[in-house]
Amino acid sequence: MVARRWQDVDWREHQRWATVDGRAVNYVELGSGPPILFVHGLGGCWQNWLENLLAFAGDHRVVAVDLPGFGFSEMPREKISISGYGVFVDRFCEEVGIDAATFVGNSMGGFVSAECAIKFPHRVERLVLVAAAGISTGNFRSERLLKAMYVGESVAQWVTARVVGRSRELAGRPRGRQAIMWFVTPRAAGLSPELVIEQARGAGKPGFLQALDALTDYPIRDRLGEVRAPTLVVWGEKDLLVPVEDAEVFHELVPDSRLVVYEDTGHVPMLERPERFNADMRRFLAEQPDEAGERERAAEARGGERAAAR
């Protein structure tokens, strides 16, 4: 049987709406079985997971949500924050009938998913962190820069709208695809034009600057030891946005974690190397509880060795 391509799916059939805290939330859902929740990053949207949803919909209920202020979801009532997004995801799960799930988050979505694993551990059975923010992003905080960005938001939105408006024209050429996504992946020229166009749809949304502010103002490093869900950390060796060194920090501090790093890959491994990403994630989901327990005991042993060496 030939696997379906995402381009062959009428995604409007799978689009759903929920109301969380009085705000409209857009998400897509397909398949049935154990749930997997996909959470996009800063400037992203549910389409960030186009290469992954069908790979798991055959035996899972897959849900990809637009965070408030992104995609087609409305802005939240309160100012965007990582803790607020964590609460939102918990309430969203309640609204759509997800008691517990595997959480898969890229960049800011990984940050939010880790926050959920700490604050709402009953929701997160397994955790997949894909180039997750939260470690070094605090080093980028600049009040002057943020103020300037807020002042120039209208200009930035206008420029972004122009780029998005030309995305179909630009994406038709390898150099155009690289121009659109150069800061995200070194492999943009090799991505399909259709995929690049869908990624461009996430740009220019009203939540961007508030979310950027939130990303740089919420420490999580000291709480990562509280994550109890088995965790897969996936990173690209050539990530320009979140350095690969952060992957080692997540791996070291999250007790039951395993780490994979892809060569010649940037900030979105699930789009750049979807076959490998999907295979690695499926192996992770197939792990038995005793295997996870052995990993956790090994992690505790490593921690003891580090403490003894000090």
NUFITOR-671755 format. One record per residue: residue in one letter; x, y, z of N, C-alpha, C in turn. Coordinates in steps of 0.05 Angstrom, whole numbers, plus 5000, padded with zeros to 4 digits. Example, Ala and Ser with C-alpha at 12.3 -4.5 7.8 and 13.67 -1.06 7.14 Angstrom:
BEGIN
A526448865156524649105156526449345156;S525749555142527349795143525850015157;
% end
This chain:
BEGIN
M501749765000500050005000501850255000;V501250444982502850684980501850885000;A503750995016502951195036501951445023;R499951565035498951815025500952045029;R501052225011502652475014500852685026;W501952865041500353075054499053245032;Q500353275009499253444987496653324976;D496253064981493852934970491452944989;V491853075012489753085032488253345031;D485553335033483953575036483853645065;W485753815074486053865103483654015115;R482054135098479654265108477754065121;E477853815112476153605124477053545153;H479553605159480553535186480853785204;Q480154015194480254255210478054255231;R478754335255476854345277477154615292;W475154685307475154925323474454855352;A475754975371475054945399474955225411;T473755245434473755495448475055455475;V477155605480478755585505478855865517;D477955895541477956155555476556365538;G474456295524472956485508474156555482;R476356425474477656485449477556245430;A477356305404477256095384480055985379;V480155725378482655575374482355395349;N484255425331484255255307486155025311;Y485254785302486954555303486054355281;V487854165275487153955257487353685272;E485653505264485653245277484953025257;L486352795259485752565243486752315257;G485652085248486551835260485151775286;S485751535297484651455322486751275336;G486451265362488451105378489651285399;P491951205411493251365431493951645419;P493251855434493652125422496452225422;I497152375401499652525399498852815394;L499952995410499353285407501953415397;F501653555374503953695361503653995367;V505854125377505754405384507954555369;H507254745353509154895336510755095351;G512655215337514455405350513755695343;L515455875351515156165347514856225317;G512756365309512356425281511256195265;G510455975279509555745265506555705265;C505755475257502855405255502655105253;W500254995253499954705252501354585228;Q501554745206502754635181505754555185;N506954645207509754555212510054255214;W507754115217507853825221506653675198;L506553795175505353665151506753405143;E509353395147510853155140510652925161;N509252975182509252785205506452685212;L504352835207501752765216500752495204;L501052475178500052225165501651985173;A504152025181505851795188504851665213;F503251805230502351695255499351665256;A497951775237494951775238493851495234;G495351305224494351035219493750895245;D495250955266494750815292494750995316;H494551255311494351455333492251665326;R491251795346489752035342491752265343;V492052395320494052615318492652885318;V493553065334492453325337494653535335;A494353725317496353945315494854205319;V495654365339494254605347495654855339;D494155065332495255335329495155465356;L497455535368497455675393496155945391;P494956045413493656305412495556525401;G494556675382496156885369497656795344;F497356535337498656425314496656265297;G497456225272495656085254493056225252;F490856075256488156195255487056225283;S488556165304487556195331487656485340;E485656565355485456845365487656895386;M488257155390490057235411488757165438;P490357095458489257045484488357295498;R486757265519485857495535488157635549;E489957475560492257575575494657585557;K496657735566499157755551500357475549;I501557415526502657155521505057095540;S505056865551507356775568507656475565;I509956365571510356075570508555935590;S508456045614506655915634503755925625;G502956155612500256175602499655985580;Y501655945562501255745541501055465553;G502555415574502255155587499455105598;V498355305611495555295620493655255597;F494155405576492455385552492455095541;V494754975538494954705527493454505545;D493654535571492254365590489254395586;R488254645584485354685580484454605552;F486154635533485454545506485154235506;C486954095519486653805521484053725535;E483353865555480853815569478453865550;E478654075534476454145516476053935494;V478253825484478053645461478153345469;G478153295495477953025505480552875504;I482853005509485452865511486152855541;D485952615553486752585581489752595584;A491152445567494052435567494952375539;A497352465532498352435505501352445504;T502452365481505252435474505252715464;F506852885477507153165468509653195451;V509353315427511553355409511653655403;G513853785412514054075409516654155396;N516454345377518754455363519254735373;S521854795379522655065387520955165411;M519555385408517855485429515755275438;G514855115419512954895425514254685443;G516854645440518254465458518454575486;F518954835488518954985513516254945527;V514154995513511454975524510854685532;S511654495516511154215522512654125547;A515154225550516654165574515354285599;E514254535595512854665617510354495625;C508954385605506654215611507553965626;A509753845618510753605631511453655660;I512253895667512853965694510354035710;K508654205699506354305714503954125712;F503653975690501353805686502253525678;P503753395696504953135689502952915681;H500452945691498452745684497652755654;R498252985641497553015613499652895594;V502152885603504452825585505552545591;E504752355574505752085577508552055567;R509152175544511752185532512252465521;L514752535518515452805510517552795488;V517052945466519052965444519753255441;L522253325447523153595445524853625420;V523853785401525153825375526354105374;A529054125377530354385378528854575396;A528454485421526754635440528154885450;A526655095452527655345465527555305495;G528755505509528555505538531155505553;I533255425540535855415554537455675549;S538355705524539955945518538356185509;T535756155504534156375493534156615513;G534356555539534456775558536856955554;N538956855542541357015537540957225516;F538757195501538357385479536657625487;R535757635512533957845521535258115520;S533958305508534858585508532358765509;E532058905531529759075534529659295512;R531959405506532059605485531259485458;L532259245452531559125427528559055426;L527458945448524658875448522959125445;K523759345458522159595455522259695426;A524559675414524759765386523059585368;M523059325374521459145358518459205361;Y517559265385514759335389514059585373;V515859785374515360035360515159985330;G516859805320516959755292515159525283;E513359435300511759205293510159245268;S508959485265507259525241508859505216;V511359615217513059595193513759305187;A514459155209515158875205512858715194;Q510458775203508158625194507758685164;W508158935156507859005128509858865110;V512358855119514458725104513858425102;T513058305125512458025125510157955107;A508158125107505858085089506658085060;R508558255053509558265025510958005018;V512657905037514157655032512157425029;V510257405048508357185047506757205021;G506057445013504557484988506057384964;R508657394965510257304943511357014947;S510456884968511656624975511256414953;R509056424939508556234918510556274895;E511056534888512956594867515756524876;L516556594900519256544909519756244913;A517856104924518155814929518555644904;G517855754882518255604857521055574848;R522955724861525755714854527355624878;P529455464875531155374898532255614913;R533155824899534256054914532056204928;G529656204917527456324931526756184956;R526755914955526155764979528255805001;Q530755834992532855885011532556165023;A531656355007531256625017529056635038;I526956475034524756475053525556345080;M527156135078527655965102530555935109;W532356115100535156085105535856065134;F534456215151535156225180534055985195;V532355825182531155585195532655335187;T533455315162534655065153536655115130;P538854975130540754985108539854825084;R537554675087536654495067534154605053;A533554865056531054975045530754935015;A532954955000532854934971531854654963;G532254454980531454184973528654114982;L527354294996524554245005522654304981;S520354174982518454224960517354504961;P516754624939515454894939512954904955;E511254694953508754684967509154694998;L511254545007511754545036512754815046;V514454945030515455215038513155415038;I511355405019509055585019507455545044;E506955305052505355255076506755355101;Q509455335102510855445125510655745127;A510655875103510556165102507856275113;R505856105113503256185123503356255153;G505356155167505556215196506656485202;A507756625182509056885187507057115190;G507957315204506357565206503957555224;K503957375243501657355261501857535285;P499657605298499757815319501057725345;G501457465349502657375374505657375374;F506957445351509757395349511457545370;L511157805372512957955390512457895419;Q509857865427509357785454510657515461;A510457325442511557065446514557075447;L515757245430518657275431519557385458;D518057575468518657685495518457465516;A516357305514515957085534518156885533;L519156825509521256625505523756695521;T524356955523526857035534526657115564;D524357065576523857165603522556955621;Y523256695617522056485633523956255636;P525556255658527556045661526255775667;I527455565655526355295659528555095667;R531055175663533354985667533154845694;D532755005715532854885742530554705748;R528554695731526154535736526054285718;L527954255700527854035681528053765695;G529253755719529453505734526753405743;E524753575742522053495750520553355728;V521553345704520253205682520452905687;R518152775688518052495693517352325669;A516452455647515752315623518252225608;P518251985598520451905579520752115557;T523152195551523552425533525552365511;L524752435486526552425463527352705456;V529952755454530953015447532152995419;V531053155400531953145372532953415364;W535353425352536553685345537853665317;G538253905305539853925281542554035288;E544653915276547354005282547854295273;K546454385252546954655242544654845249;D543454815272541254985281542455265287;L541455465272542355745276540755895297;L538455785305536755925324537055835352;V537255575356537755465383540155275381;P542355345393544855195389544654905398;V546054735384545954445390546954385418;E548554565429549454525457547154515476;D544954645470542554635487541354355488;A541754195466540753925466542153765488;E544753805492546153655513545153735540;V544353985544543354075570540653935576;F538853935556536353795560536853495567;H538653375552539253095555540353035583;E542053225593543353185619541353225642;L539553425639537853505661535153355662;V534153265640531653115640532352825647;P531252715669532252465679532052225659;D529752185647529451955629529352055600;S531752115589531852235562533852085545;R533452105519535252005499535552215478;L537952235465538552455447539452355420;V538352485399539252445372539852715359;V542152725345542852975331543252905301;Y541953055284542153005255544253195243;E545953075226547953225212546653395190;D547953615183547053795161544053855163;T543253915187540353965192540154215210;G538054365206537654615220535554595243;H533754785243531954825266529354665264;V528854545241526354395238526854115228;P528153945244528753675234526353515224;M524053565235521653415227520853475198;L521653705188521153785160523553725142;E525953755153528353715137528953425132;R528453255152529052975150526652815161;P524352835148521852725159521952415162;E523152275143523251985145524751895169;R527052015174528651935197527252025223;F526252265223524852365247522552185254;N520852115234518551955240519351675249;A521551565238522451305246523551315275;D525051525281526151545308523951585329;M521951735321519751785340518051525343;R517751375322516151125324517650925342;R520250905339521850735357521550815386;F521551075390521251185418518551105429;L516451135413513751075422513450775428;A515050615414514750325418516350225442;E517850385455519350305478517550205500;Q518249985513516649885535517350025561;P515550035580516050175605518650085619;D519249825618521649735631524149845619;E524049895592526350015578526650305588;A524450445591524550725600525650725629;G524750535645525750525673528750485674;E529750305657532650265656534150515649;R533050665630534250925622534251115645;E532051125660531951315683533951235704;R534150975710536150895730538950955721;A539450925694542150995684542651295687;A540551455682540851745685541451815713;E540051685732540651745760543451665768;A544451445757547151365762549151565751;R548551675726550351875715550352125733;G547952195744547852425762549452385787;G549452135798550952075821553952095816;E554751995792557552005785558552295782;R556752465770557552755768557852885795;A555952815813556052935840558552845855;A559252585852561652485866564152605855;A564152685830566552795817567053085826;R564953215837565353495844566953525869;
% end
